[in-house]
Amino acid sequence: MSAKKLIEEAHKILGEYTLSSDHYSAGSVAAALLTSQGNVYTGINIDIACGIGFCAEHSAIAEMLKNRETQIEMIVAVSVDSIRPPCGRCRELLYQVDAQNIHTKVYLSEEHYMSLDELLPHRWKPRAG
């Protein structure tokens, strides 16, 4: 699958979703990922009070996990006018879900990607003992 096609998949679910308050939002960022098994999973962000929302990447990863997959070949997050790099929390989640995801292609534009390893050079590692 090309980056362009993955970006198109993310754009399909992008949009504002109605929530209980005008102060809350969902869908202003959408993500799509391609697994090592060739499946595409998508997700949207949720921005609500008390910090209990989450990023679009988290949503897409949850969909992937529900289907018993963990390895991600490529991932992209989009807004209306740009491609968004994953935040630090999302980068750590990608890695901690499956250490092989350190090789995931993270698209920063349609033409340019970096490996998760390049974006997360000093990743968290649990202390032994």
Backbone bond lengths (Angstrom), bond angles and torsions (degrees), N, CA, C in turn:
res aa  C-N    CA-C-N  psi(-1)  N-CA   C-N-CA  omega(-1)  CA-C   N-CA-C  phi
1 M - - - 1.449 - - 1.522 108.93 -
2 S 1.304 116.00 140.57 1.457 121.24 179.18 1.526 110.78 -84.72
3 A 1.320 115.22 160.43 1.461 120.38 175.28 1.526 110.03 -60.80
4 K 1.322 116.71 -39.35 1.466 120.74 -179.93 1.526 111.29 -58.18
5 K 1.321 117.30 -43.71 1.461 121.57 180.00 1.524 110.74 -66.42
6 L 1.338 117.65 -40.60 1.458 121.31 178.53 1.527 110.43 -63.79
7 I 1.325 116.40 -40.81 1.463 121.28 176.98 1.528 110.34 -62.47
8 E 1.312 117.12 -40.97 1.472 121.24 177.44 1.523 111.05 -61.75
9 E 1.333 116.85 -39.63 1.465 120.43 178.52 1.530 110.62 -62.61
10 A 1.315 117.55 -41.01 1.463 120.84 178.07 1.525 110.69 -65.54
11 H 1.322 116.72 -42.46 1.472 120.46 -179.13 1.527 112.35 -63.37
12 K 1.323 118.55 -26.09 1.475 121.45 -179.66 1.523 112.43 -61.01
13 I 1.336 117.97 -31.70 1.467 120.07 -176.79 1.526 113.07 -105.12
14 L 1.317 116.33 -0.72 1.459 121.81 179.63 1.519 109.46 -68.03
15 G 1.315 117.24 139.30 1.460 121.17 176.87 1.504 110.38 152.35
16 E 1.307 115.90 167.67 1.464 120.34 -179.76 1.523 110.13 -83.14
17 Y 1.312 115.67 130.88 1.456 122.74 176.89 1.520 107.85 -108.61
18 T 1.320 117.66 140.10 1.455 122.51 -177.07 1.521 110.50 -74.83
19 L 1.338 115.71 128.34 1.458 122.22 177.15 1.528 108.50 -121.19
20 S 1.311 117.76 -176.74 1.462 122.07 -173.47 1.526 114.54 -71.01
21 S 1.324 118.03 -15.69 1.461 121.48 -178.17 1.520 109.98 -143.08
22 D 1.321 115.87 147.95 1.463 120.35 175.97 1.525 111.68 -66.81
23 H 1.330 116.84 -15.16 1.463 121.19 179.76 1.527 112.23 -81.95
24 Y 1.316 116.74 -9.83 1.452 121.84 -179.94 1.523 109.12 -107.47
25 S 1.321 116.13 153.40 1.465 118.33 178.56 1.527 110.71 -144.28
26 A 1.303 114.26 159.78 1.461 121.28 175.81 1.521 107.59 -151.61
27 G 1.303 115.86 143.55 1.453 120.78 174.75 1.509 116.31 89.67
28 S 1.334 118.20 5.32 1.466 118.83 178.00 1.526 111.43 -74.78
29 V 1.341 116.11 -16.13 1.458 122.63 172.29 1.528 106.93 -131.08
30 A 1.319 115.92 136.73 1.461 121.76 177.05 1.525 108.40 -128.33
31 A 1.308 116.25 149.17 1.469 121.11 179.25 1.522 109.55 -128.70
32 A 1.323 114.34 151.63 1.463 121.39 172.69 1.511 107.46 -136.93
33 L 1.312 115.48 140.76 1.460 120.31 177.33 1.520 109.48 -132.58
34 L 1.312 114.79 152.02 1.459 123.20 176.31 1.514 107.89 -114.35
35 T 1.324 117.22 125.84 1.460 120.76 -178.99 1.520 111.13 -87.55
36 S 1.312 115.28 168.70 1.458 120.71 178.08 1.530 111.50 -66.46
37 Q 1.327 117.11 -18.12 1.457 121.42 177.09 1.531 112.20 -89.79
38 G 1.345 116.57 1.43 1.458 120.81 176.07 1.516 115.77 88.59
39 N 1.324 117.77 11.72 1.455 121.12 179.75 1.527 111.07 -96.50
40 V 1.326 115.89 147.87 1.460 122.20 178.15 1.522 108.76 -108.85
41 Y 1.329 115.67 132.84 1.458 122.28 175.86 1.521 107.85 -126.87
42 T 1.322 115.76 144.39 1.463 120.80 -177.39 1.525 110.19 -126.32
43 G 1.333 114.51 163.11 1.458 120.36 176.99 1.509 111.06 -160.97
44 I 1.324 115.52 162.64 1.466 122.09 177.64 1.528 109.63 -122.32
45 N 1.335 114.70 159.60 1.453 119.83 175.68 1.528 109.80 -83.68
46 I 1.333 115.51 160.23 1.457 122.32 172.73 1.520 106.92 -133.98
47 D 1.328 116.86 122.17 1.466 122.75 178.09 1.514 108.64 -115.15
48 I 1.337 115.81 106.39 1.459 120.52 178.77 1.519 109.64 -136.96
49 A 1.329 116.34 179.17 1.459 122.31 -174.43 1.523 112.65 -66.33
50 C 1.291 115.88 162.27 1.462 125.39 173.32 1.520 114.01 67.17
51 G 1.330 118.28 14.34 1.456 120.66 177.84 1.515 114.53 68.75
52 I 1.325 118.34 20.81 1.464 119.66 -177.10 1.522 113.45 -95.78
53 G 1.306 117.47 7.03 1.453 120.19 174.79 1.520 110.20 -78.73
54 F 1.325 115.40 -174.17 1.460 118.94 178.37 1.515 110.69 -156.52
55 C 1.320 114.46 166.81 1.459 122.79 -176.87 1.528 111.53 -79.77
56 A 1.320 115.37 159.24 1.462 121.36 178.52 1.526 111.23 -61.80
57 E 1.325 117.14 -36.02 1.458 120.55 179.12 1.535 110.81 -61.23
58 H 1.343 116.55 -39.84 1.466 120.10 178.34 1.525 110.58 -61.23
59 S 1.307 115.56 -42.51 1.460 121.05 -179.82 1.529 111.17 -62.98
60 A 1.326 117.19 -44.29 1.465 121.18 179.05 1.531 110.83 -65.73
61 I 1.317 117.22 -40.16 1.460 121.09 178.58 1.527 110.63 -64.84
62 A 1.325 117.89 -38.59 1.465 120.61 176.88 1.531 110.64 -61.53
63 E 1.334 116.95 -41.84 1.468 120.17 177.16 1.527 110.59 -61.45
64 M 1.318 116.36 -41.75 1.458 121.04 179.11 1.529 110.35 -62.16
65 L 1.329 117.06 -46.46 1.453 121.28 -177.93 1.523 111.74 -63.98
66 K 1.338 117.03 -35.04 1.467 120.25 177.12 1.523 111.03 -60.46
67 N 1.317 116.54 -24.08 1.460 122.05 179.16 1.526 112.15 -99.67
68 R 1.335 116.03 16.25 1.467 123.72 173.96 1.516 114.28 63.25
69 E 1.330 115.85 32.02 1.466 120.55 175.36 1.521 108.78 -115.52
70 T 1.346 115.92 152.88 1.463 120.50 179.81 1.527 113.82 -135.39
71 Q 1.318 118.27 -20.96 1.466 120.05 -174.05 1.524 111.54 -94.23
72 I 1.334 115.32 127.02 1.458 122.90 -175.21 1.522 110.07 -111.21
73 E 1.309 116.79 124.27 1.468 122.55 176.86 1.524 110.96 -80.11
74 M 1.333 116.69 -47.34 1.458 120.89 -179.24 1.513 109.89 -150.76
75 I 1.344 115.65 154.43 1.452 121.70 -179.42 1.521 109.16 -147.36
76 V 1.333 115.31 149.21 1.458 121.33 176.31 1.520 109.10 -147.38
77 A 1.316 116.42 145.96 1.464 122.41 173.21 1.526 107.25 -124.19
78 V 1.335 115.78 139.20 1.456 120.83 -176.18 1.521 111.10 -131.54
79 S 1.332 114.80 152.87 1.452 122.26 167.10 1.524 105.59 -119.85
80 V 1.317 117.13 -174.17 1.463 120.05 -177.83 1.521 111.88 -57.01
81 D 1.329 116.52 -40.00 1.458 119.63 -172.07 1.522 116.28 -118.84
82 S 1.343 117.43 7.98 1.465 117.18 -178.29 1.523 112.17 -161.07
83 I 1.317 113.80 169.35 1.453 122.06 169.06 1.516 105.99 -98.29
84 R 1.321 116.64 135.70 1.451 121.82 -174.38 1.519 111.51 -110.49
85 P 1.323 118.20 129.83 1.462 119.42 174.68 1.528 109.54 -71.93
86 P 1.312 118.18 151.65 1.465 120.10 -179.98 1.527 111.37 -71.29
87 C 1.326 115.54 144.74 1.463 120.17 176.19 1.527 109.19 -71.50
88 G 1.309 116.91 172.38 1.460 121.24 -179.34 1.514 112.89 -60.20
89 R 1.324 117.30 -38.97 1.469 121.01 178.85 1.530 110.52 -62.16
90 C 1.319 116.86 -41.94 1.467 120.81 178.77 1.530 111.18 -66.90
91 R 1.313 116.46 -39.72 1.469 120.03 178.69 1.525 110.65 -61.14
92 E 1.326 115.84 -44.55 1.468 119.94 177.80 1.520 111.19 -64.08
93 L 1.327 117.63 -40.66 1.460 120.77 179.43 1.531 110.75 -61.41
94 L 1.325 117.18 -45.75 1.465 120.75 178.05 1.529 110.40 -53.81
95 Y 1.307 116.18 -46.09 1.460 121.43 -177.60 1.526 111.95 -70.18
96 Q 1.326 116.91 -44.44 1.456 119.58 -174.69 1.524 113.04 -73.43
97 V 1.328 118.16 -23.41 1.464 121.07 175.18 1.530 110.08 -65.65
98 D 1.330 116.28 -39.94 1.464 121.15 178.67 1.524 107.61 -159.64
99 A 1.322 117.32 119.91 1.470 121.22 -177.55 1.526 111.87 -58.73
100 Q 1.334 118.34 -25.80 1.468 120.96 177.47 1.533 111.85 -65.45
101 N 1.320 116.58 -17.93 1.465 119.94 179.22 1.529 112.44 -69.03
102 I 1.305 117.89 -4.72 1.455 121.31 175.28 1.533 110.13 -60.39
103 H 1.333 116.77 -19.55 1.468 122.36 179.03 1.530 112.72 -96.27
104 T 1.327 117.75 0.95 1.468 122.04 -178.84 1.519 110.61 -58.09
105 K 1.335 116.32 137.12 1.467 121.91 173.02 1.519 107.52 -82.49
106 V 1.323 116.37 118.20 1.458 122.51 178.62 1.522 106.88 -104.96
107 Y 1.330 116.61 112.19 1.465 120.05 -175.44 1.525 111.22 -79.45
108 L 1.328 114.40 129.27 1.457 123.12 178.33 1.526 110.86 -106.04
109 S 1.317 116.39 -15.54 1.464 125.21 171.46 1.522 105.42 -159.14
110 E 1.312 117.26 175.69 1.466 118.89 179.90 1.524 112.00 -63.04
111 E 1.320 116.18 -29.34 1.461 121.27 -176.44 1.526 114.18 -100.24
112 H 1.320 117.83 -18.31 1.462 120.62 -170.35 1.528 111.37 -123.51
113 Y 1.310 115.35 132.98 1.458 121.24 173.12 1.515 109.05 -135.75
114 M 1.318 114.71 163.05 1.454 122.76 171.30 1.519 106.89 -129.33
115 S 1.317 116.40 151.69 1.461 118.76 174.77 1.525 108.23 -73.92
116 L 1.318 115.48 155.37 1.460 118.97 176.12 1.525 109.99 -58.74
117 D 1.304 117.02 -34.57 1.460 121.10 177.84 1.530 111.46 -57.33
118 E 1.323 117.19 -40.63 1.470 121.23 178.46 1.524 111.58 -69.15
119 L 1.342 116.44 -33.92 1.463 120.91 -178.45 1.521 113.21 -84.72
120 L 1.313 116.60 -14.64 1.460 120.87 -175.96 1.535 109.66 -135.20
121 P 1.335 116.35 62.82 1.465 118.97 -174.57 1.531 113.84 -69.02
122 H 1.304 117.54 -27.13 1.471 120.76 -177.47 1.524 109.22 -119.48
123 R 1.317 114.76 64.17 1.456 120.40 -176.08 1.517 112.60 -71.98
124 W 1.322 114.92 156.80 1.448 122.45 179.87 1.516 109.72 -71.46
125 K 1.310 115.85 136.66 1.464 121.33 176.52 1.522 107.33 -133.17
126 P 1.334 116.95 132.75 1.477 118.30 179.59 1.519 111.14 -64.94
127 R 1.300 115.54 147.65 1.468 120.14 177.63 1.509 109.80 -78.82
128 A 1.295 115.61 136.77 1.471 120.36 177.61 1.517 109.36 -74.42
129 G 1.338 115.44 142.00 1.469 120.90 174.12 1.438 111.80 77.95
